[in-house]
Amino acid sequence: MNWLTDDSYYLNYPSLMNKQTTYFMKKNLGLHLEKLWLLFAWSTLILAFIIGHIAAKPDYLTMAKTHFANFNLVPSKDYTSLPVVFVPGEGSKNSQSNTSAAHARGNAGEAVVIAAGTGYGGPFVLGVRAQKGENSARIKEVVVLSHKETPAYLQKLINNNFFRQFINKSVTDDFLLEEDVDGISGATVSSKGFTKAIAEALHKGAQSHLGYEKTWKEVEWSPGLNEALMVALFLMVLVVVYAPRNIAKPFKIILPFASLAFVGFYVNASISLGTLAGIVMGYVPEFRQYPIWWIIVGGVLGGIILLGRNLYCGYLCPFSVIQDLLQKVSGIKLALRPGMARNARRVIYGLSWFALILIFLSRHPALGSYEPFGMMFSLQGMGIQWYILPFSLLGSFFVPQFWCRLFCPVGLYLSEAVRLQHATVSTVGNILVKNVTNDSSNQAEAYSKATDTLTVLFASQTGNSKHLAYQLKASCDANGLPVRIQSMADYNTDNLQRESHLIIVTSTYGEGEPPESAEGFYHTLFADDAPQLPDLSYSVLALGDTGYRFFCKTGIDFDQRLTELGAQRLHERAECDVDYDAVADAWITSVIKVLQHRLEASCANAVMPTESTGAEQAYYNKARPFPARLLANDALASDTCGKDFRHIVLSLEGSEIQYQPGDLLSVWFKNDETEVASLLASLSIPADTEVEVDGSIKTIERALIENYELTQCHPGFIEKYAALSQQAELLDLVVDSDGMRDYARRHQIFELVRQYPTWLTAEQLLPVLRRLTPRKYSISSSQSEVGEEVHLTIAVVEYESIHGGEGHRYVGGASGYLCQRLALDAEVKVFVEENEHFRLPENSDASVIMVGPGTGVAPFRAFIQQRSAQNHAGKSWLFFGNRNEGLDYLYRDEWKQHLQSGALTRMDLAFSRDQQQKIYVQHRIEQQGAEFYAWLEQGAFIYICGDVTHMAVDVERAIVQVIELHGEFSLDEAQQYFERLKHEKRLLKDVY
């Protein structure tokens, strides 16, 4: 919509304002309600914790009197602390033994010892009645006075007569589990806890109250098989997460089943909300009693703190394994809408809040274990698990990780802990980096204050801006002007107020967006708290394409914003179209003259920090290309495909050209001679008419073949040609700017002239044409594998147009030249352009996710070749798509070989026309969302290559949805996560 001319906008303005007002009111209300809920939740949790703590303070005397009603118990004067010993006072009645008068008066012989400890689920208090005989004191009764133990385990101990084993044992016995006392299978931890508590209480009581000498042995602990297996499981997790893929693969298969069998069933050590709440309440078992607990809890917390990773969910969680197995059995993968994920997150917080309130008030962790796996054990016999468990299993049958994503509190809180660790590390790292950066930049800042220096900042998507920025620097150097040059992506915006002279060279990306390398600088400059710059003189060289609506918009934005901030123009802005050379050269010459009057040439010898010029210092460039020889031109798709895909191999032998995976190859081409002849005939221009081009005389036919753009149409040409030809249809088209741009995108100049012929002279034609520019292609090879060759993956641009009842086939300029007109062994002029913002990670162990449908797969072929040749250990995942698997599956055999060798870890395919409903790569990303997000959490880099208009936008939207759904974020949080990936340079794009 054109808001400046469309009257409907103004007519609908009130309703639009009402909608916006309603939206913002709802949003603000939601934020306020969320804050109120957080305040309420935290307040009630803290209050419940305090109330529960106070109420849970044990009154041992009351407990003992309640269960030993026949005794008038009083505390022992000899020993009043734990183990608390109570002795019968006056008037005690013991119907269970023949007590003497002395006993009744409490003189001696009988006592109740309080034994307190921690079981599997929580604390407990026991009353142990002991009677002293002539030679020793023996246990007569063991009673559970109070407990917060897991109900199922306590019931199992009672049912198996666990406590009866202690009757008539001497208080000085060793009480060694499995020697003096038999543990109960399935309740081993509880058995240990109760035995340990009884032994310690009686031994201390025997010494302090009964006067016995110590004759018992202390319990010794040594690691056993279970502990070794638990440590081995953790090591297996680390191997799966960090080891090279060929090593990790077998462990990845074994780990789920080992976790389910060992953690889930054998030792039942799964982490629940009750576990986390128990830690908060101090219910921590002794290491000797429950070493498995210490290993798994300590390992998970250590993974979060030291590695910033959640090593439990998806690795050691037994119920996660059950859900995965159900998914594989069913094969059904229903997707959750992002709104459901957001609401589910609220449900988890609500359920966990309610569970924690119960736990804190009752001091009973088992009441909070509403997770299915924990429920099977902690509330066994209470029936609740038979509602939750089937519901969870049924949901997991249809939705991947149903319980984990919609209801599990453990995963949510562990993820929050990981985020907190990342935020802490990031904050500390930023502080350290800032300090280091400040130290390293002191010299440059001191120089900037001492002298007038020109700073050149460039932001480039395809390398043109960088090329011109270095051209400007070279001119400054030649004229003795002090200059430093830097990419906007690397520029410290804190230095902006220190600058005196600034030149910005920037392109515009897509529909008026700044290049990725300029995003940080752009946001800083347009922030509300952007600094005022009254001492800055500046100018802008803006690059764009008149074929787009927002021509040079980023450069225009920078120019206007700098003026708003108080900066002064030292030269007017220049706006360059695709054929930028002439305009840019003239602007640079003019700017140099201005700078000579402003900057002191005496500063030219000062040493200034600059970045490496890289490709700008290469021997071969735009002005001096290398004549590469065509070695191969192979079809990549079936003849019946409907689209011509080609694999091009060029020889760089003798050039010493070096390139990296991700770089671009610029190719100079020649227009089709037949089409040029037809165009000249349509314009009634003799082919042998002589014209001057760059100081040389040549025929217009040769000039059009070698020097002028005739395939890519643009609005500027249509406007000028319409004025020259006075064709009514063209004049009508010019009035509709959007329609004119759309026409220019879909038609060639060859076609337009054929459809609308006229009489022109050579002198009229050439000024309305743009100069020929080289086409850029993503390099699809790695020199680590192909040596002095460079490979390209090209889809020939071709379409058929019918006019006057006759059809005519049009072919792209460079693609037609390379793939259809250039003979084998013939030469084509090329040069490499660095694409330093689309590089493989420096760390070869890092994982990469590559999204490249169609010819967008080209750089990823180079990536995998490089990783394979250099034995990179990191995992790699490719999303590839095209129309039909049987017709245009590009490089099928190569991908299969890389999958077999392990150079490519996994590959997901999306062939849009093999089924009724079209499937694209973004749909595959959504379907594999859980794994995709897991890779992101493990530090994977994302690379996107291909169409900027539709594919890149859809893929980015899918990634945000995956982050929102599987990271359990709000939409705003997911977008912040996405932006953080870009800021960390873990999301890189090569789109066009």
Summary of the structure (lengths in Angstrom):
residues: 992
radius of gyration: 38.7
end to end distance: 24.0
largest distance: 139.0
contacts: 3224
relative contact order: 0.05
helix: 49%
strand: 16%
